[in-house]
Amino acid sequence: MSTNLAQQLREGTTKAHSMAENVSFVKSFLGGVVDKKSYRTLVANLFFVYVALEEEIEKNKNHFVIKSIYFPQLNRVSNLMQDLKYYYGSNWQDQVSPSLATKIYIDRIRNVSISQPELLIAHAYTRYMGDLSGGQILKKIAQTAMDLSDDNGTAFYDFQDIPNDQRFKFIYRKALDDAPLSQIQIDQIIAEANIAFNLNMKVFQELNSNFIKIMGMLLLSAITSLKRNVFEV
């Protein structure tokens, strides 16, 4: 019996999704303004999030609900490692650490995995479906904005084990709908998905703060340079 979980998740997270997209960092990204330092920090934070998410899903892959949406071909950790090596160099592991908002996000994933494993569906849906749906657009924006050559620095957006995105999303949504869940559990998963969107938003807001500082420094530098040129004249 179908639960229409996919549709309920989409409808139940519309507001949270919109709020996350309207964080200044995300809006700037979508508008083609991408600072490489902030972006590589985002990649590092996502790495820690996906390590937690994929470890917990793997632990619970035989759980009667989680096994319905167990798709290792979605895993992002190895791709993120490629990007981190590109941005930070071969010793990237010594240079990256999760931000405060990322640590809170990770703790949430670890905790629900212990208390209510079925809620991992909310975190998987929020991240993977967003990556798969908008990934190619974001990849092109990142390549253009940061003047990246070939696929360097954008491995995160490549789902090499999923040849047809649209076909896979259909399979994934059907798996969601076929998961053996009660309406109470569905409501809890939707509530958790809204929490997941909020946690993502907090990570983006941290980056926005860094982005503003960088833009401020560049503006100050430009003003100082302008003043210097004026007085030299």
CYANA upper distance limits for C-alpha pairs under 8 A (distance plus 0.5 A):
  1 MET  CA    178 ASP  CA      7.22
  2 SER  CA    177 ASP  CA      5.60
  2 SER  CA    178 ASP  CA      5.85
  3 THR  CA    177 ASP  CA      5.50
  3 THR  CA    178 ASP  CA      7.15
  3 THR  CA    179 ALA  CA      8.21
  3 THR  CA    181 LEU  CA      8.07
  4 ASN  CA      8 GLN  CA      6.69
  4 ASN  CA    176 LEU  CA      8.24
  4 ASN  CA    177 ASP  CA      5.45
  5 LEU  CA      9 LEU  CA      6.40
  5 LEU  CA    173 ARG  CA      8.46
  5 LEU  CA    176 LEU  CA      6.31
  5 LEU  CA    177 ASP  CA      5.44
  5 LEU  CA    186 ILE  CA      7.35
  6 ALA  CA     10 ARG  CA      6.75
  6 ALA  CA    173 ARG  CA      5.92
  6 ALA  CA    174 LYS  CA      8.19
  6 ALA  CA    176 LEU  CA      6.35
  6 ALA  CA    177 ASP  CA      6.58
  7 GLN  CA     11 GLU  CA      6.62
  8 GLN  CA     12 GLY  CA      6.18
  8 GLN  CA    190 ILE  CA      8.03
  9 LEU  CA     13 THR  CA      6.57
  9 LEU  CA    189 ILE  CA      8.50
  9 LEU  CA    190 ILE  CA      6.09
  9 LEU  CA    193 ALA  CA      8.07
 10 ARG  CA     14 THR  CA      6.80
 12 GLY  CA    190 ILE  CA      6.71
 12 GLY  CA    194 ASN  CA      8.42
 13 THR  CA     17 HIS  CA      6.38
 13 THR  CA    190 ILE  CA      7.62
 13 THR  CA    193 ALA  CA      7.40
 13 THR  CA    194 ASN  CA      6.24
 14 THR  CA     18 SER  CA      6.70
 15 LYS  CA     19 MET  CA      6.74
 16 ALA  CA     20 ALA  CA      6.74
 16 ALA  CA    194 ASN  CA      6.43
 16 ALA  CA    197 PHE  CA      6.47
 16 ALA  CA    198 ASN  CA      7.34
 17 HIS  CA     21 GLU  CA      6.83
 17 HIS  CA    197 PHE  CA      6.84
 18 SER  CA     22 ASN  CA      6.82
 19 MET  CA     23 VAL  CA      7.30
 19 MET  CA    201 MET  CA      8.22
 20 ALA  CA     26 VAL  CA      8.25
 20 ALA  CA    197 PHE  CA      7.05
 20 ALA  CA    198 ASN  CA      7.55
 20 ALA  CA    200 ASN  CA      7.66
 20 ALA  CA    201 MET  CA      5.46
 21 GLU  CA     26 VAL  CA      6.31
 21 GLU  CA     27 LYS  CA      7.09
 22 ASN  CA     26 VAL  CA      7.03
 22 ASN  CA     27 LYS  CA      6.35
 23 VAL  CA     27 LYS  CA      6.75
 23 VAL  CA    201 MET  CA      7.47
 23 VAL  CA    204 PHE  CA      7.32
 23 VAL  CA    205 GLN  CA      6.99
 23 VAL  CA    208 ASN  CA      8.17
 24 SER  CA     28 SER  CA      6.45
 24 SER  CA    205 GLN  CA      8.02
 24 SER  CA    208 ASN  CA      6.62
 25 PHE  CA     29 PHE  CA      6.64
 25 PHE  CA    204 PHE  CA      6.72
 25 PHE  CA    205 GLN  CA      7.44
 25 PHE  CA    207 LEU  CA      7.03
 25 PHE  CA    208 ASN  CA      5.22
 25 PHE  CA    211 PHE  CA      7.77
 26 VAL  CA     30 LEU  CA      6.64
 26 VAL  CA    204 PHE  CA      7.55
 27 LYS  CA     31 GLY  CA      6.57
 28 SER  CA     32 GLY  CA      6.82
 28 SER  CA     33 VAL  CA      5.58
 28 SER  CA     34 VAL  CA      7.34
 29 PHE  CA     33 VAL  CA      5.69
 29 PHE  CA     34 VAL  CA      5.84
 29 PHE  CA    141 ILE  CA      8.02
 29 PHE  CA    142 ALA  CA      8.35
 30 LEU  CA    138 LEU  CA      7.82
 30 LEU  CA    141 ILE  CA      7.65
 32 GLY  CA    141 ILE  CA      6.30
 32 GLY  CA    142 ALA  CA      7.95
 32 GLY  CA    144 THR  CA      8.20
 32 GLY  CA    145 ALA  CA      6.14
 33 VAL  CA    145 ALA  CA      6.76
 34 VAL  CA     38 SER  CA      8.22
 34 VAL  CA     39 TYR  CA      7.39
 34 VAL  CA    142 ALA  CA      7.41
 34 VAL  CA    145 ALA  CA      6.30
 34 VAL  CA    146 MET  CA      7.16
 35 ASP  CA     39 TYR  CA      6.56
 35 ASP  CA    146 MET  CA      7.85
 35 ASP  CA    211 PHE  CA      7.65
 36 LYS  CA     40 ARG  CA      6.56
 36 LYS  CA    146 MET  CA      6.94
 37 LYS  CA     41 THR  CA      6.89
 38 SER  CA     42 LEU  CA      6.81
 38 SER  CA    207 LEU  CA      6.62
 38 SER  CA    210 ASN  CA      7.31
 38 SER  CA    211 PHE  CA      6.88
 39 TYR  CA     43 VAL  CA      6.83
 40 ARG  CA     44 ALA  CA      6.73
 40 ARG  CA     84 LEU  CA      7.78
 40 ARG  CA     87 TYR  CA      6.84
 41 THR  CA     45 ASN  CA      6.74
 41 THR  CA     96 VAL  CA      8.50
 41 THR  CA    207 LEU  CA      8.26
 42 LEU  CA     46 LEU  CA      6.59
 42 LEU  CA    204 PHE  CA      8.41
 42 LEU  CA    207 LEU  CA      7.76
 43 VAL  CA     47 PHE  CA      6.64
 43 VAL  CA     80 LEU  CA      7.25
 43 VAL  CA     83 ASP  CA      7.93
 43 VAL  CA     84 LEU  CA      7.47
 44 ALA  CA     48 PHE  CA      7.23
 44 ALA  CA     80 LEU  CA      8.32
 44 ALA  CA     84 LEU  CA      7.25
 44 ALA  CA     96 VAL  CA      6.73
 44 ALA  CA     97 SER  CA      7.69
 44 ALA  CA     98 PRO  CA      7.67
 45 ASN  CA     49 VAL  CA      6.92
 45 ASN  CA     97 SER  CA      7.93
 45 ASN  CA     98 PRO  CA      5.89
 45 ASN  CA     99 SER  CA      7.25
 45 ASN  CA    102 THR  CA      6.65
 45 ASN  CA    203 VAL  CA      8.47
 46 LEU  CA     50 TYR  CA      6.54
 46 LEU  CA     80 LEU  CA      8.29
 47 PHE  CA     51 VAL  CA      6.60
 47 PHE  CA     76 ARG  CA      8.44
 47 PHE  CA     77 VAL  CA      6.60
 47 PHE  CA     80 LEU  CA      6.35
 47 PHE  CA     81 MET  CA      7.87
 48 PHE  CA     52 ALA  CA      6.90
 48 PHE  CA     98 PRO  CA      6.91
 48 PHE  CA    102 THR  CA      8.06
 48 PHE  CA    106 ILE  CA      7.92
 49 VAL  CA     53 LEU  CA      6.69
 49 VAL  CA    102 THR  CA      7.40
 49 VAL  CA    105 TYR  CA      7.58
 49 VAL  CA    106 ILE  CA      6.22
 50 TYR  CA     54 GLU  CA      6.23
 50 TYR  CA     75 ASN  CA      8.37
 50 TYR  CA     76 ARG  CA      7.11
 50 TYR  CA     77 VAL  CA      6.53
 51 VAL  CA     55 GLU  CA      6.46
 51 VAL  CA     77 VAL  CA      6.66
 52 ALA  CA     56 GLU  CA      6.64
 52 ALA  CA    106 ILE  CA      6.64
 52 ALA  CA    109 ILE  CA      7.29
 52 ALA  CA    110 ARG  CA      7.32
 53 LEU  CA     57 ILE  CA      6.65
 53 LEU  CA    106 ILE  CA      8.36
 53 LEU  CA    109 ILE  CA      6.90
 53 LEU  CA    110 ARG  CA      8.33
 53 LEU  CA    120 LEU  CA      8.25
 53 LEU  CA    123 HIS  CA      8.08
 53 LEU  CA    124 ALA  CA      7.89
 54 GLU  CA     58 GLU  CA      6.47
 54 GLU  CA     75 ASN  CA      7.32
 54 GLU  CA     77 VAL  CA      8.48
 55 GLU  CA     59 LYS  CA      6.72
 56 GLU  CA     60 ASN  CA      6.78
 56 GLU  CA    109 ILE  CA      8.19
 56 GLU  CA    110 ARG  CA      7.35
 56 GLU  CA    113 SER  CA      6.64
 57 ILE  CA     61 LYS  CA      6.22
 57 ILE  CA     66 ILE  CA      7.73
 57 ILE  CA     70 TYR  CA      7.89
 57 ILE  CA    113 SER  CA      8.44
 57 ILE  CA    120 LEU  CA      7.62
 60 ASN  CA     66 ILE  CA      6.93
 60 ASN  CA     67 LYS  CA      8.11
 60 ASN  CA    113 SER  CA      8.29
 60 ASN  CA    117 PRO  CA      7.48
 61 LYS  CA     66 ILE  CA      6.20
 61 LYS  CA     67 LYS  CA      5.48
 61 LYS  CA     70 TYR  CA      6.71
 62 ASN  CA     66 ILE  CA      7.33
 62 ASN  CA     67 LYS  CA      5.83
 63 HIS  CA     67 LYS  CA      6.27
 63 HIS  CA    117 PRO  CA      8.19
 64 PHE  CA     68 SER  CA      7.93
 64 PHE  CA    180 PRO  CA      8.15
 65 VAL  CA     69 ILE  CA      8.16
 65 VAL  CA    118 GLU  CA      6.43
 65 VAL  CA    179 ALA  CA      6.34
 65 VAL  CA    180 PRO  CA      6.69
 65 VAL  CA    181 LEU  CA      7.94
 66 ILE  CA     70 TYR  CA      6.69
 66 ILE  CA    117 PRO  CA      7.81
 66 ILE  CA    118 GLU  CA      6.54
 66 ILE  CA    120 LEU  CA      8.09
 66 ILE  CA    121 ILE  CA      7.50
 68 SER  CA    175 ALA  CA      6.27
 68 SER  CA    176 LEU  CA      7.64
 68 SER  CA    178 ASP  CA      8.07
 68 SER  CA    179 ALA  CA      6.27
 69 ILE  CA    121 ILE  CA      7.93
 69 ILE  CA    172 TYR  CA      7.45
 69 ILE  CA    175 ALA  CA      6.46
 69 ILE  CA    176 LEU  CA      7.20
 69 ILE  CA    179 ALA  CA      8.46
 71 PHE  CA     75 ASN  CA      8.34
 73 GLN  CA    159 PHE  CA      7.99
 73 GLN  CA    161 ASP  CA      5.97
 73 GLN  CA    162 ILE  CA      7.26
 74 LEU  CA    128 TYR  CA      7.37
 74 LEU  CA    159 PHE  CA      7.45
 74 LEU  CA    161 ASP  CA      8.30
 74 LEU  CA    162 ILE  CA      8.40
 76 ARG  CA     80 LEU  CA      6.61
 76 ARG  CA    156 PHE  CA      6.92
 77 VAL  CA     81 MET  CA      6.69
 78 SER  CA     82 GLN  CA      7.01
 79 ASN  CA     83 ASP  CA      7.06
 79 ASN  CA    155 ALA  CA      5.66
 79 ASN  CA    156 PHE  CA      5.57
 79 ASN  CA    158 ASP  CA      8.17
 80 LEU  CA     84 LEU  CA      6.61
 80 LEU  CA    155 ALA  CA      7.16
 80 LEU  CA    156 PHE  CA      5.81
 81 MET  CA     85 LYS  CA      6.67
 82 GLN  CA     86 TYR  CA      6.88
 82 GLN  CA    153 GLY  CA      7.97
 82 GLN  CA    155 ALA  CA      7.10
 83 ASP  CA     87 TYR  CA      6.74
 83 ASP  CA    152 ASN  CA      7.74
 83 ASP  CA    153 GLY  CA      5.15
 83 ASP  CA    154 THR  CA      6.87
 83 ASP  CA    155 ALA  CA      6.54
 83 ASP  CA    156 PHE  CA      7.50
 84 LEU  CA     88 TYR  CA      6.19
 84 LEU  CA     89 GLY  CA      7.72
 84 LEU  CA     92 TRP  CA      6.71
 84 LEU  CA    153 GLY  CA      8.19
 85 LYS  CA     89 GLY  CA      5.12
 85 LYS  CA     90 SER  CA      5.82
 85 LYS  CA     91 ASN  CA      7.98
 85 LYS  CA     92 TRP  CA      6.32
 86 TYR  CA     90 SER  CA      8.43
 86 TYR  CA    152 ASN  CA      7.40
 86 TYR  CA    153 GLY  CA      6.37
 87 TYR  CA    153 GLY  CA      7.35
 88 TYR  CA     92 TRP  CA      5.46
 88 TYR  CA     95 GLN  CA      7.83
 91 ASN  CA     95 GLN  CA      7.64
 92 TRP  CA     96 VAL  CA      6.93
 98 PRO  CA    102 THR  CA      6.02
 98 PRO  CA    103 LYS  CA      6.46
 99 SER  CA    103 LYS  CA      6.66
 99 SER  CA    203 VAL  CA      8.36
100 LEU  CA    104 ILE  CA      6.98
101 ALA  CA    105 TYR  CA      6.77
101 ALA  CA    199 LEU  CA      7.72
101 ALA  CA    202 LYS  CA      6.45
101 ALA  CA    203 VAL  CA      5.86
101 ALA  CA    206 GLU  CA      8.03
102 THR  CA    106 ILE  CA      6.60
102 THR  CA    199 LEU  CA      8.40
102 THR  CA    203 VAL  CA      6.64
103 LYS  CA    107 ASP  CA      6.61
104 ILE  CA    108 ARG  CA      6.79
104 ILE  CA    199 LEU  CA      8.28
105 TYR  CA    109 ILE  CA      7.02
105 TYR  CA    196 ALA  CA      8.26
105 TYR  CA    199 LEU  CA      6.26
105 TYR  CA    200 ASN  CA      8.21
106 ILE  CA    110 ARG  CA      6.75
107 ASP  CA    111 ASN  CA      6.49
108 ARG  CA    112 VAL  CA      6.70
109 ILE  CA    113 SER  CA      6.70
109 ILE  CA    120 LEU  CA      7.55
109 ILE  CA    123 HIS  CA      7.98
110 ARG  CA    114 ILE  CA      7.16
111 ASN  CA    115 SER  CA      6.72
112 VAL  CA    116 GLN  CA      5.55
112 VAL  CA    117 PRO  CA      6.34
112 VAL  CA    119 LEU  CA      6.81
112 VAL  CA    120 LEU  CA      7.38
113 SER  CA    117 PRO  CA      4.80
113 SER  CA    118 GLU  CA      8.20
113 SER  CA    119 LEU  CA      7.85
113 SER  CA    120 LEU  CA      6.97
116 GLN  CA    120 LEU  CA      8.43
118 GLU  CA    189 ILE  CA      8.06
119 LEU  CA    123 HIS  CA      7.75
119 LEU  CA    188 GLN  CA      7.86
119 LEU  CA    189 ILE  CA      5.82
119 LEU  CA    192 GLU  CA      7.08
120 LEU  CA    124 ALA  CA      6.64
121 ILE  CA    125 TYR  CA      6.43
121 ILE  CA    189 ILE  CA      7.51
122 ALA  CA    126 THR  CA      6.61
122 ALA  CA    189 ILE  CA      5.98
122 ALA  CA    190 ILE  CA      7.25
122 ALA  CA    192 GLU  CA      6.32
122 ALA  CA    193 ALA  CA      5.00
122 ALA  CA    196 ALA  CA      7.72
123 HIS  CA    127 ARG  CA      6.77
123 HIS  CA    192 GLU  CA      8.05
123 HIS  CA    193 ALA  CA      6.67
123 HIS  CA    196 ALA  CA      6.44
124 ALA  CA    128 TYR  CA      6.19
124 ALA  CA    129 MET  CA      8.26
125 TYR  CA    129 MET  CA      5.99
125 TYR  CA    130 GLY  CA      8.22
125 TYR  CA    193 ALA  CA      8.23
126 THR  CA    130 GLY  CA      6.75
126 THR  CA    193 ALA  CA      6.89
126 THR  CA    196 ALA  CA      7.26
126 THR  CA    197 PHE  CA      7.35
127 ARG  CA    131 ASP  CA      6.66
128 TYR  CA    132 LEU  CA      6.52
129 MET  CA    133 SER  CA      6.37
129 MET  CA    169 LYS  CA      8.06
130 GLY  CA    134 GLY  CA      6.49
130 GLY  CA    135 GLY  CA      7.87
131 ASP  CA    135 GLY  CA      5.36
131 ASP  CA    157 TYR  CA      7.32
132 LEU  CA    136 GLN  CA      8.34
132 LEU  CA    157 TYR  CA      8.10
132 LEU  CA    159 PHE  CA      8.30
132 LEU  CA    165 ASP  CA      7.32
133 SER  CA    165 ASP  CA      8.27
134 GLY  CA    138 LEU  CA      6.70
135 GLY  CA    139 LYS  CA      6.45
135 GLY  CA    157 TYR  CA      5.61
135 GLY  CA    158 ASP  CA      8.30
136 GLN  CA    140 LYS  CA      6.84
136 GLN  CA    157 TYR  CA      6.95
136 GLN  CA    158 ASP  CA      8.47
137 ILE  CA    141 ILE  CA      6.85
138 LEU  CA    142 ALA  CA      6.57
138 LEU  CA    157 TYR  CA      8.41
139 LYS  CA    143 GLN  CA      6.64
139 LYS  CA    154 THR  CA      6.65
139 LYS  CA    157 TYR  CA      6.72
140 LYS  CA    144 THR  CA      6.65
141 ILE  CA    145 ALA  CA      6.41
142 ALA  CA    146 MET  CA      6.33
142 ALA  CA    147 ASP  CA      8.30
142 ALA  CA    148 LEU  CA      8.03
142 ALA  CA    154 THR  CA      8.13
143 GLN  CA    147 ASP  CA      5.94
143 GLN  CA    148 LEU  CA      5.14
143 GLN  CA    149 SER  CA      7.60
143 GLN  CA    154 THR  CA      8.09
144 THR  CA    148 LEU  CA      7.20
148 LEU  CA    152 ASN  CA      6.86
148 LEU  CA    153 GLY  CA      7.67
151 ASP  CA    155 ALA  CA      7.04
154 THR  CA    158 ASP  CA      7.89
159 PHE  CA    163 PRO  CA      8.16
162 ILE  CA    168 PHE  CA      7.50
164 ASN  CA    168 PHE  CA      6.69
165 ASP  CA    169 LYS  CA      6.67
166 GLN  CA    170 PHE  CA      6.87
167 ARG  CA    171 ILE  CA      6.96
168 PHE  CA    172 TYR  CA      6.58
169 LYS  CA    173 ARG  CA      6.53
170 PHE  CA    174 LYS  CA      6.71
171 ILE  CA    175 ALA  CA      6.68
172 TYR  CA    176 LEU  CA      6.80
173 ARG  CA    177 ASP  CA      6.73
174 LYS  CA    178 ASP  CA      6.57
175 ALA  CA    179 ALA  CA      6.66
181 LEU  CA    185 GLN  CA      6.44
181 LEU  CA    186 ILE  CA      6.96
182 SER  CA    186 ILE  CA      6.77
183 GLN  CA    187 ASP  CA      6.61
184 ILE  CA    188 GLN  CA      6.81
185 GLN  CA    189 ILE  CA      6.64
186 ILE  CA    190 ILE  CA      6.72
187 ASP  CA    191 ALA  CA      6.71
188 GLN  CA    192 GLU  CA      6.61
189 ILE  CA    193 ALA  CA      6.60
190 ILE  CA    194 ASN  CA      6.91
191 ALA  CA    195 ILE  CA      6.97
192 GLU  CA    196 ALA  CA      6.65
193 ALA  CA    197 PHE  CA      6.76
194 ASN  CA    198 ASN  CA      6.78
195 ILE  CA    199 LEU  CA      6.66
196 ALA  CA    200 ASN  CA      6.73
197 PHE  CA    201 MET  CA      6.65
198 ASN  CA    202 LYS  CA      6.82
199 LEU  CA    203 VAL  CA      7.05
200 ASN  CA    204 PHE  CA      6.85
201 MET  CA    205 GLN  CA      6.58
202 LYS  CA    206 GLU  CA      6.87
203 VAL  CA    207 LEU  CA      7.14
204 PHE  CA    208 ASN  CA      6.66
205 GLN  CA    209 SER  CA      6.84
206 GLU  CA    210 ASN  CA      7.08
207 LEU  CA    211 PHE  CA      6.49
208 ASN  CA    212 ILE  CA      6.60
209 SER  CA    213 LYS  CA      6.89
210 ASN  CA    214 ILE  CA      6.78
211 PHE  CA    215 MET  CA      6.66
212 ILE  CA    216 GLY  CA      6.47
213 LYS  CA    217 MET  CA      6.69
214 ILE  CA    218 LEU  CA      6.73
215 MET  CA    219 LEU  CA      6.57
216 GLY  CA    220 LEU  CA      6.58
217 MET  CA    221 SER  CA      6.58
218 LEU  CA    222 ALA  CA      6.63
219 LEU  CA    223 ILE  CA      6.67
220 LEU  CA    224 THR  CA      6.58
221 SER  CA    225 SER  CA      6.58
222 ALA  CA    226 LEU  CA      6.59
223 ILE  CA    227 LYS  CA      6.65
224 THR  CA    228 ARG  CA      6.66
225 SER  CA    229 ASN  CA      6.75
226 LEU  CA    230 VAL  CA      6.69
227 LYS  CA    231 PHE  CA      6.70
228 ARG  CA    232 GLU  CA      6.57
229 ASN  CA    233 VAL  CA      6.76
